[in-house]
Amino acid sequence: MAIIKKKSWPQSFKLIKSGAKKFDVRVPFKVKKGDTLVFEEWNPRGKKCTGRSIRKKVKLVYKFSLNDFGQKREIEKRGLYIIQL
């Protein structure tokens, strides 16, 4: 199982840390179930990591393209919701 480091902006980092955010939406990279993601808090103003990090085990990887459901134009026009259940 791999350990993968990823930057996380402060607002997202806080939600992951609190347990409220149980998902992450990213451009595809090499990751699979069982890997560990290390989210490193990123300071966009200082353009560097703050030194705080959170480790989370990957439970599911679901990849799709915008047109998998025949709605690419609608998604480009209106955006996309990610809904946590």
C-alpha positions as CSV (number, residue, x, y, z in Angstrom):
1,M,0.0,0.0,0.0
2,A,1.3,3.4,-1.0
3,I,1.5,6.6,1.0
4,I,0.6,9.6,-1.2
5,K,1.0,13.3,-0.2
6,K,-1.4,15.8,-1.5
7,K,-1.9,19.5,-0.8
8,S,-5.1,20.6,0.9
9,W,-6.3,24.2,1.1
10,P,-7.2,25.4,4.6
11,Q,-11.0,25.3,4.3
12,S,-10.9,21.7,3.0
13,F,-8.2,20.7,5.5
14,K,-10.4,21.9,8.4
15,L,-13.4,19.9,7.2
16,I,-11.3,16.7,6.7
17,K,-9.7,17.2,10.2
18,S,-13.1,17.6,11.8
19,G,-14.5,14.5,10.1
20,A,-17.2,16.4,8.3
21,K,-15.6,15.9,4.8
22,K,-15.3,12.2,4.0
23,F,-14.5,12.5,0.2
24,D,-12.0,14.3,-2.0
25,V,-12.4,15.2,-5.7
26,R,-9.1,15.3,-7.7
27,V,-7.8,15.1,-11.2
28,P,-6.8,11.4,-11.5
29,F,-3.5,10.3,-10.1
30,K,-2.1,6.8,-9.1
31,V,-4.2,5.8,-6.1
32,K,-6.0,2.6,-5.0
33,K,-8.1,1.2,-2.2
34,G,-5.9,0.7,0.9
35,D,-3.4,3.5,0.1
36,T,-2.9,6.2,2.6
37,L,-3.4,9.9,1.6
38,V,-1.5,12.4,3.6
39,F,-3.2,15.8,3.3
40,E,-0.8,18.6,3.9
41,E,-2.4,22.0,4.7
42,W,-1.4,24.5,2.0
43,N,-1.2,28.2,2.6
44,P,-2.1,29.8,-0.8
45,R,-0.9,33.3,0.3
46,G,2.5,32.1,1.5
47,K,2.6,29.5,-1.3
48,K,3.9,26.8,1.0
49,C,2.7,24.1,3.4
50,T,1.9,25.0,7.0
51,G,3.4,21.9,8.5
52,R,0.1,20.4,9.5
53,S,-1.0,17.1,8.0
54,I,-3.7,14.5,8.3
55,R,-3.5,10.8,7.2
56,K,-6.5,9.0,5.8
57,K,-6.9,5.5,4.4
58,V,-8.5,5.2,0.9
59,K,-11.7,3.3,1.1
60,L,-13.0,3.8,-2.5
61,V,-11.7,5.2,-5.7
62,Y,-14.4,6.1,-8.3
63,K,-13.3,7.6,-11.6
64,F,-15.6,9.0,-14.2
65,S,-15.5,11.5,-17.1
66,L,-17.8,14.4,-17.6
67,N,-19.6,12.7,-20.4
68,D,-20.1,9.2,-18.8
69,F,-23.7,10.1,-18.1
70,G,-24.3,12.1,-21.3
71,Q,-24.3,15.5,-19.5
72,K,-20.9,17.1,-20.3
73,R,-22.5,20.3,-21.7
74,E,-24.8,20.7,-18.7
75,I,-21.9,20.0,-16.2
76,E,-19.7,22.6,-18.0
77,K,-22.5,25.1,-17.9
78,R,-23.8,24.6,-14.4
79,G,-21.0,22.8,-12.5
80,L,-21.1,19.6,-10.5
81,Y,-22.3,18.7,-7.0
82,I,-20.5,16.2,-4.8
83,I,-23.0,14.9,-2.3
84,Q,-21.9,13.0,0.8
85,L,-24.4,10.4,2.1
